[in-house]
Amino acid sequence: MATFLAKRVSGPTPEEICRDVKAGNIKPVYYLMGEESYYIDRVADFIVDCLLKPEERDFNLMTFFGVDADINSVILAAKGFPMGAQYQVVVVKEAQNIRDIDRLEFYLRQPQSTTVIVFCHKNGVLDRRKKIAGLIEKSGVLFDSKKMKEAALPTFIRNYLRKRQLTIDPAATALLAEYVGSDLNRMAGELDKLCIAKAQGEKNITSGLIERHIGISKDFNIFELQDALGQKDVLKVIRIANYFDKNSKENPPQKILPALFRYFTNVMLAYYSPDKTERGIAVWLGVNEWQVRKNVMPAMRYYSGVKVMKIIGEIRRTDARLKGVGNPGIPGNELMKELYYFILH
């Protein structure tokens, strides 16, 4: 059974939907919607894979695209009967574009028991105030796939690899989470690439493997910059800043600033932790102890709480200047150098 990791929200999780489908608890309609397309695609694929064998799909799998189809065509297809299979599956992609979805109400009053309709509504949600939303939730499944928060990415990465009997170093996890970001389709693709690229018999993903196959420099990346700033290593900051200048396409200020903001915000929050031990701060911040030991504790030794507050303010000011606010035309790389100087002095 395919497994998924998703933040608990109101309504079913991807794992619960797939578990029910595999157990034979089949609903006549599944409306999969939300900002995170990763789970929408995987749940839809799982339903098709579970209900139809490959040889059954020619006659029993019908796919519509919302921009080209109308709900009447979907309903007409749903009223048909499977041929040589237990179910027929009707998949509606780009369901956010389908017209007159409210007409599905008449079909749901007496749905075809051998048909399963799967709506894939991306980059938005069905208005829950509509009657049709309540009807879908009552007779089928209404699933809201919310965008994963960045704090949950390390857990997603570890669980994704665990299903493949692999582990990953904490540093490598943090590196992937920061550089790939919360686009789970892209993250899954990069993880699959690493699974293929690792040496035969190797069971652990390292930063070195990521450096070689995803193009992230081991010595010149945002984490090395954070470490250098946290320990006030001026020469290392200068080397990294120069590298970023020469590779500005991969390391634009717009990518660096949010990471620095998160970093110093965590340092600031650490000052308010009731328990100042590594474990206590880790629990307080919702990160692992390795991150606290490597990133947070050193910065707390070099920066006072007042200085960190000023740094956060300067990061905000730099962001505004990058967007043209109070900036007569100073290039982004020069603004970043000014920020580094402010942090270090």
Backbone torsions as a table, in degrees:
resi	resn	phi	psi	omega
1	MET	NA	133.0	175.2
2	ALA	-65.0	142.2	179.0
3	THR	-123.4	154.6	-174.9
4	PHE	-136.8	162.2	173.9
5	LEU	-124.2	122.5	178.8
6	ALA	-144.8	147.6	177.4
7	LYS	-66.2	137.2	178.5
8	ARG	-64.8	123.7	176.5
9	VAL	-132.8	174.6	176.0
10	SER	-64.2	138.0	-176.2
11	GLY	95.6	176.4	-175.8
12	PRO	-72.6	154.4	173.3
13	THR	-92.5	165.3	176.1
14	PRO	-55.9	-41.3	-179.8
15	GLU	-62.1	-41.5	-179.3
16	GLU	-66.3	-40.8	178.3
17	ILE	-61.6	-48.2	-177.7
18	CYS	-66.5	-37.6	178.6
19	ARG	-63.5	-42.3	178.8
20	ASP	-65.5	-41.5	179.7
21	VAL	-62.6	-45.5	-179.9
22	LYS	-64.6	-31.6	179.6
23	ALA	-78.6	-4.0	178.4
24	GLY	92.1	6.5	177.2
25	ASN	-87.0	79.6	-171.8
26	ILE	-93.7	132.2	177.7
27	LYS	-101.3	153.0	-179.3
28	PRO	-71.6	-22.1	-178.5
29	VAL	-145.5	138.0	174.8
30	TYR	-125.3	117.3	178.5
31	TYR	-108.2	104.5	-176.0
32	LEU	-102.5	117.6	-172.8
33	MET	-139.2	166.7	173.1
34	GLY	132.4	-178.2	-175.8
35	GLU	-82.2	-25.3	-177.1
36	GLU	-97.0	101.7	-176.1
37	SER	-70.8	-21.4	-177.4
38	TYR	-54.0	-51.2	-176.9
39	TYR	-73.1	-33.0	176.9
40	ILE	-60.0	-48.9	-179.1
41	ASP	-63.9	-43.6	-175.6
42	ARG	-71.7	-37.1	177.2
43	VAL	-67.8	-42.7	178.4
44	ALA	-60.6	-45.2	179.1
45	ASP	-63.3	-39.5	-179.3
46	PHE	-63.4	-42.6	179.7
47	ILE	-60.1	-46.3	179.5
48	VAL	-62.5	-47.0	-178.0
49	ASP	-62.9	-34.5	-176.4
50	CYS	-77.7	-35.1	-173.9
51	LEU	-92.4	-23.9	-175.7
52	LEU	-130.2	129.4	171.4
53	LYS	-74.0	155.9	-178.4
54	PRO	-52.6	-39.6	-177.6
55	GLU	-74.5	-10.4	-179.5
56	GLU	-93.6	-7.4	-168.8
57	ARG	-79.8	-25.4	-178.8
58	ASP	-56.9	-39.5	-176.4
59	PHE	-104.3	-12.8	-171.5
60	ASN	-121.0	2.8	176.2
61	LEU	-119.0	116.1	178.8
62	MET	-117.5	131.0	-177.4
63	THR	-118.2	129.0	176.6
64	PHE	-118.4	154.9	174.1
65	PHE	-117.9	125.8	-172.3
66	GLY	-55.1	-32.7	-178.1
67	VAL	-70.3	-24.3	-177.8
68	ASP	-105.6	-20.8	-173.1
69	ALA	-104.6	162.4	171.2
70	ASP	-119.6	162.2	-173.5
71	ILE	-64.1	-28.1	179.3
72	ASN	-64.3	-38.2	178.1
73	SER	-65.7	-39.0	178.9
74	VAL	-64.5	-44.8	-179.2
75	ILE	-65.0	-40.7	179.2
76	LEU	-60.9	-42.9	177.8
77	ALA	-64.8	-39.5	-178.2
78	ALA	-65.3	-25.4	-178.3
79	LYS	-81.1	-3.2	177.2
80	GLY	-76.3	-178.5	-177.9
81	PHE	-120.8	148.3	178.6
82	PRO	-68.7	153.6	178.2
83	MET	-117.1	107.1	178.7
84	GLY	72.0	20.3	179.1
85	ALA	-145.9	164.3	-179.7
86	GLN	-75.3	-33.5	-177.7
87	TYR	-131.5	157.2	161.4
88	GLN	-114.3	145.2	-176.1
89	VAL	-119.8	129.5	177.3
90	VAL	-112.3	116.3	-179.1
91	VAL	-106.9	127.0	177.7
92	VAL	-111.7	103.0	177.2
93	LYS	-85.7	157.2	-177.8
94	GLU	53.0	42.1	-175.4
95	ALA	-63.6	-16.5	177.5
96	GLN	-64.6	-17.7	-178.3
97	ASN	-98.9	-4.2	-176.4
98	ILE	-72.8	143.5	-176.4
99	ARG	-95.1	151.0	173.1
100	ASP	57.1	43.4	179.9
101	ILE	-59.3	-24.8	-179.2
102	ASP	-60.6	-23.5	-179.4
103	ARG	-68.6	-12.9	177.4
104	LEU	-64.2	-19.5	179.8
105	GLU	-54.1	-41.6	-177.1
106	PHE	-67.5	-35.8	177.2
107	TYR	-69.0	-40.0	-176.1
108	LEU	-68.8	-17.0	175.8
109	ARG	-65.2	-31.3	178.7
110	GLN	-149.4	72.8	-176.2
111	PRO	-70.3	153.5	176.7
112	GLN	-70.5	123.3	-173.6
113	SER	-67.8	-19.8	-178.5
114	THR	-104.1	13.3	179.3
115	THR	-119.4	139.1	174.0
116	VAL	-122.5	123.8	176.9
117	ILE	-103.9	131.2	178.7
118	VAL	-120.6	113.2	176.3
119	PHE	-95.4	132.1	177.6
120	CYS	-115.7	98.9	-175.2
121	HIS	-108.4	106.3	-174.3
122	LYS	-105.1	156.1	176.0
123	ASN	59.6	38.6	178.4
124	GLY	164.9	-179.1	-179.7
125	VAL	-137.4	157.1	172.7
126	LEU	-71.1	135.5	-179.9
127	ASP	-62.4	111.6	-176.3
128	ARG	-68.4	-12.4	177.9
129	ARG	-77.1	-16.7	179.6
130	LYS	-73.1	147.0	179.2
131	LYS	-59.4	-37.3	-176.2
132	ILE	-62.9	-32.4	179.0
133	ALA	-64.3	-43.3	178.0
134	GLY	-65.1	-37.5	179.9
135	LEU	-67.8	-40.4	177.8
136	ILE	-63.4	-43.7	-179.0
137	GLU	-64.9	-32.1	-178.1
138	LYS	-75.9	-43.3	-175.0
139	SER	-101.0	-12.3	-178.3
140	GLY	-140.0	-139.0	-179.0
141	VAL	-128.7	127.6	174.2
142	LEU	-115.3	109.2	-173.2
143	PHE	-115.7	125.9	178.1
144	ASP	-104.6	109.8	-178.6
145	SER	-91.0	96.9	-176.1
146	LYS	-82.3	150.8	177.5
147	LYS	-61.3	133.2	-179.3
148	MET	-73.8	135.8	176.3
149	LYS	-74.0	147.9	-176.0
150	GLU	-59.9	-31.1	180.0
151	ALA	-64.1	-22.3	-178.7
152	ALA	-90.6	-7.1	-176.4
153	LEU	-61.7	-44.0	179.2
154	PRO	-56.9	-38.8	178.6
155	THR	-66.6	-41.2	177.2
156	PHE	-58.9	-46.3	-178.1
157	ILE	-61.4	-48.8	-178.5
158	ARG	-62.4	-43.0	-179.3
159	ASN	-68.2	-38.5	178.6
160	TYR	-59.9	-44.0	-179.5
161	LEU	-75.4	-32.8	179.7
162	ARG	-60.9	-36.1	178.5
163	LYS	-64.9	-17.4	177.4
164	ARG	-106.2	18.3	179.3
165	GLN	58.6	38.3	179.7
166	LEU	-124.3	155.2	174.0
167	THR	-118.2	172.3	179.7
168	ILE	-146.7	141.2	178.8
169	ASP	-64.9	146.8	177.0
170	PRO	-56.4	-40.9	179.8
171	ALA	-64.4	-40.1	179.2
172	ALA	-67.3	-37.7	177.4
173	THR	-61.2	-48.5	-179.6
174	ALA	-63.2	-38.4	-180.0
175	LEU	-63.1	-46.4	178.7
176	LEU	-63.7	-46.2	-178.2
177	ALA	-59.6	-40.4	-177.4
178	GLU	-73.1	-43.5	-172.4
179	TYR	-85.4	-33.8	179.6
180	VAL	-85.4	-39.2	177.6
181	GLY	84.3	-166.1	-170.2
182	SER	-91.3	13.3	171.8
183	ASP	-77.5	99.5	-171.7
184	LEU	-69.4	-30.2	175.9
185	ASN	-63.9	-43.4	177.7
186	ARG	-66.7	-41.9	179.9
187	MET	-60.4	-45.5	178.9
188	ALA	-61.0	-39.5	178.4
189	GLY	-63.5	-42.6	179.2
190	GLU	-67.2	-38.8	178.3
191	LEU	-66.1	-40.1	176.6
192	ASP	-62.3	-38.2	178.4
193	LYS	-62.3	-41.3	179.3
194	LEU	-67.6	-37.8	178.4
195	CYS	-61.1	-37.1	-180.0
196	ILE	-76.2	-37.4	-173.5
197	ALA	-77.4	-22.8	-177.0
198	LYS	-62.7	154.0	178.8
199	ALA	-65.4	148.3	179.6
200	GLN	-60.2	128.8	-179.3
201	GLY	90.6	-13.7	178.6
202	GLU	-73.5	133.8	-175.6
203	LYS	-114.9	1.2	-176.5
204	ASN	-127.8	134.7	177.2
205	ILE	-92.3	127.5	-176.9
206	THR	-115.4	167.5	176.5
207	SER	-62.7	-34.4	178.7
208	GLY	-61.9	-41.5	178.6
209	LEU	-64.0	-40.8	178.4
210	ILE	-63.9	-42.4	180.0
211	GLU	-59.7	-42.2	-176.2
212	ARG	-73.9	-33.0	-169.2
213	HIS	-114.0	-10.2	177.1
214	ILE	-116.6	-9.8	173.6
215	GLY	85.6	21.4	176.6
216	ILE	-96.8	124.6	-178.9
217	SER	-69.1	134.7	-179.4
218	LYS	-69.1	-36.1	-174.4
219	ASP	-98.1	-20.3	-176.4
220	PHE	-126.1	81.2	178.3
221	ASN	-143.2	175.6	-173.8
222	ILE	-62.8	-30.8	-179.6
223	PHE	-72.5	-37.4	175.6
224	GLU	-66.4	-35.6	176.3
225	LEU	-64.4	-45.0	178.4
226	GLN	-60.7	-43.5	178.8
227	ASP	-60.3	-44.4	-178.1
228	ALA	-65.0	-43.0	177.7
229	LEU	-66.7	-42.0	-178.8
230	GLY	-62.2	-30.5	-179.6
231	GLN	-103.7	8.3	-179.5
232	LYS	53.0	44.2	177.1
233	ASP	-88.7	91.1	-171.6
234	VAL	-61.9	-45.6	-177.5
235	LEU	-62.4	-40.5	179.9
236	LYS	-67.4	-38.9	177.3
237	VAL	-61.0	-42.8	-179.9
238	ILE	-63.0	-43.4	179.7
239	ARG	-61.9	-44.3	-179.4
240	ILE	-67.5	-41.4	178.9
241	ALA	-60.6	-41.6	178.4
242	ASN	-65.4	-39.7	177.6
243	TYR	-62.9	-43.8	178.3
244	PHE	-61.5	-36.8	177.3
245	ASP	-60.9	-43.8	-177.4
246	LYS	-75.4	-18.9	-179.9
247	ASN	-125.4	51.3	-172.8
248	SER	-67.6	-24.4	179.3
249	LYS	-65.8	-40.6	179.6
250	GLU	-84.8	-19.8	-175.6
251	ASN	-131.8	60.0	-179.6
252	PRO	-72.4	155.3	177.7
253	PRO	-55.3	-34.1	-179.1
254	GLN	-64.3	-19.3	177.3
255	LYS	-92.8	-32.4	-176.5
256	ILE	-77.4	-42.4	-174.7
257	LEU	-57.6	-48.5	179.6
258	PRO	-59.0	-36.5	179.4
259	ALA	-67.0	-41.6	178.2
260	LEU	-66.8	-37.4	178.0
261	PHE	-61.7	-45.7	178.8
262	ARG	-63.4	-40.8	-177.8
263	TYR	-61.9	-52.6	-176.9
264	PHE	-73.5	-26.2	173.3
265	THR	-64.4	-41.1	176.4
266	ASN	-63.8	-39.5	177.5
267	VAL	-62.3	-42.4	179.5
268	MET	-63.2	-45.1	-179.6
269	LEU	-64.1	-31.6	-178.7
270	ALA	-62.2	-30.2	178.0
271	TYR	-64.6	-22.3	-178.6
272	TYR	-95.8	1.2	179.9
273	SER	-66.5	130.3	178.3
274	PRO	-62.3	-31.2	-178.9
275	ASP	-114.9	114.3	-174.2
276	LYS	-88.5	9.7	174.0
277	THR	-74.8	165.4	178.6
278	GLU	-56.4	-45.8	-178.7
279	ARG	-66.0	-42.3	-179.4
280	GLY	-62.4	-43.8	179.1
281	ILE	-67.3	-39.0	179.4
282	ALA	-60.2	-44.5	178.3
283	VAL	-65.0	-41.8	-179.3
284	TRP	-61.4	-41.9	-177.0
285	LEU	-87.2	-17.2	-177.2
286	GLY	76.8	31.9	177.9
287	VAL	-125.2	176.5	179.3
288	ASN	-87.5	162.6	-176.0
289	GLU	-63.5	-30.5	179.1
290	TRP	-59.6	-42.6	180.0
291	GLN	-65.6	-39.5	179.1
292	VAL	-64.7	-46.1	-177.9
293	ARG	-63.6	-40.1	-173.8
294	LYS	-86.9	-35.1	-171.7
295	ASN	-110.3	-43.0	-169.9
296	VAL	-85.9	-50.4	-175.7
297	MET	-59.6	-43.4	178.0
298	PRO	-59.7	-42.4	-179.3
299	ALA	-64.3	-34.8	179.6
300	MET	-67.7	-23.6	177.6
301	ARG	-78.3	-30.1	-174.8
302	TYR	-97.9	-20.9	-174.9
303	TYR	-125.1	135.9	173.8
304	SER	-79.2	164.7	177.6
305	GLY	-60.6	-37.1	179.9
306	VAL	-64.8	-43.5	179.5
307	LYS	-63.3	-41.0	179.6
308	VAL	-62.8	-40.3	176.6
309	MET	-59.3	-43.0	179.1
310	LYS	-66.3	-37.2	178.2
311	ILE	-63.1	-44.7	178.8
312	ILE	-60.2	-41.1	177.3
313	GLY	-63.7	-39.2	179.7
314	GLU	-69.9	-34.4	175.6
315	ILE	-62.5	-43.5	177.1
316	ARG	-61.1	-42.4	-179.8
317	ARG	-64.5	-41.9	178.4
318	THR	-62.9	-40.7	177.7
319	ASP	-60.4	-43.9	178.7
320	ALA	-63.6	-41.8	179.6
321	ARG	-65.5	-35.9	175.6
322	LEU	-61.3	-29.6	179.6
323	LYS	-89.4	7.0	174.7
324	GLY	97.2	1.6	-178.1
325	VAL	-83.2	115.2	179.2
326	GLY	64.7	26.6	-179.0
327	ASN	-122.3	112.7	-178.0
328	PRO	-74.9	0.7	178.7
329	GLY	130.4	22.1	178.4
330	ILE	-72.7	128.9	-179.0
331	PRO	-60.8	154.6	-178.2
332	GLY	-58.6	-39.7	-178.2
333	ASN	-66.2	-33.2	177.7
334	GLU	-71.3	-37.1	176.2
335	LEU	-62.5	-38.8	179.7
336	MET	-67.6	-37.9	178.1
337	LYS	-64.4	-38.6	176.6
338	GLU	-62.4	-39.4	179.3
339	LEU	-65.1	-45.3	-179.7
340	TYR	-59.8	-41.9	-179.6
341	TYR	-62.6	-43.7	179.2
342	PHE	-60.9	-41.8	-178.9
343	ILE	-65.0	-42.0	-172.5
344	LEU	-81.0	-14.9	-174.9
345	HIS	-122.0	NA	NA
